[in-house]
């Protein structure tokens, strides 16, 4: 047995009824409990991987023991993941865990931006956040403000968290008249059709994409 698998065995077998790894994992399931530690400071209690920011709780249905692990271990060792009582296959389980991670990151972004808006007395940023929470999308102008402040303050994020809308003519006009550097700031958040529209407006694609 490899050193890696030996670590896994040492951590999970004492908490399981089965003494064999493949069978032991059949006793475990994802509890739906998740935790964002804010920084990569924790370890996976299954494989001992260090510097994890996000923890997912798994529990043994027979012994009631639990472990806080990384999402990759849940997928790798086929720990059971359910959705409304239905057991998910590998693809479904991975999607659910990815969606939960994205939600934790988004929640963290919004929390950080709210704190920034208050500390900086930035009314535009406050308005952008309130608009997003109400409408579930950002305008091009609001998107620039949000992404600019996230990047300036080194806040972990992905522009794909935030949907940018161009449904209204005003939003399209704002995109057309937006300075190129600002368009590039929100570029990765735009859909392929929105990027094509931006190019038709005379904007160029960022060189690093």
VOSEZA-756239 format. One record per residue (C-alpha): x, y, z; residue in one letter. Coordinates in steps of 0.2 Angstrom, whole numbers, plus 5000, padded with zeros to 4 digits. Example, Ala and Ser with C-alpha at 12.3 -4.5 7.8 and 13.67 -1.06 7.14 Angstrom:
2
506249785039a/506849955036s/
***
This chain:
209
500050005000x/500750174995x/501150305009x/499650405003x/498450265005x/499150215021x/498850395028x/497050375022x/496850205030x/497550265046x/496350405047x/494750315042x/494850135046x/494850165065x/493250265063x/492350125052x/491649955055x/492549885039x/494349855040x/494549865021x/494750035012x/493450014998x/492149945009x/492450075023x/492050215011x/490350145008x/489950185026x/490250365024x/489250505016x/489350695014x/488250785028x/487950945018x/488951045032x/490251155024x/491451285031x/492451425024x/493951465035x/494351625026x/496151575022x/496951415017x/497451365035x/496651195038x/497151005034x/496050875026x/495750745040x/495650605028x/497250625017x/498150755028x/498250875013x/498751045020x/498251225017x/496351195014x/495151345015x/493551245012x/493051105023x/491650975019x/491050865033x/490850675030x/490050555043x/489950365045x/488250305045x/488650155057x/489850235070x/489250415069x/491050475068x/491450625057x/492950705047x/493150875039x/493950845022x/494250925005x/493050904991x/494250814981x/494350674993x/492450654993x/492550624974x/494150524974x/493550394986x/491750394981x/491050454997x/489150454995x/488350624991x/486450654991x/485350784984x/483650784992x/483850604997x/484350544980x/486150474978x/487150564965x/488350484953x/490150544951x/489650684939x/488250744950x/489250734966x/490650834958x/489450964952x/488650984968x/490251004978x/490851134965x/489251234966x/489451234985x/491251294984x/490651434972x/489351484984x/490551494998x/491751604988x/490351714982x/489651735000x/491451775005x/491651904991x/489951994995x/490451995014x/492152075010x/491452194998x/490152255010x/491452285023x/492452375010x/491052485005x/490752535023x/492652565027x/492952665011x/491252755012x/490952694994x/489152724990x/489452664972x/490052494978x/488652484991x/487352524977x/488152394966x/488052254979x/486252294983x/485852294965x/486552124963x/485752054978x/484052114972x/484252074953x/485551934953x/486552014940x/487652164937x/487552304924x/489252334915x/489552494925x/489252404942x/490252254936x/491752364934x/491652434951x/491452264959x/492852174950x/494052324952x/493752334971x/493952144972x/495552144963x/496252304971x/495952224988x/496652054983x/494951964988x/494851784981x/493551784968x/493051734950x/492151854939x/491051704934x/490151724951x/489251874944x/488151874929x/488252034918x/486652084909x/486452174893x/484652144891x/484252334892x/484752454878x/485552564892x/486652424897x/487252394879x/487552584877x/488552584893x/489652444887x/489852524870x/490452684878x/491452604892x/493352634891x/494352484884x/495252454901x/493652444910x/492952324897x/494452214899x/494152214918x/492452134916x/492852034900x/492951864909x/491251884916x/490451914899x/489751774889x/490351724872x/488951824864x/489251974875x/491051974870x/490551974851x/489452114854x/490852214863x/491952184848x/490652244837x/490552404847x/492452424843x/493252354859x/494652234857x/494952064866x/496152064880x/497852004874x/498051874888x/496351784883x/
***
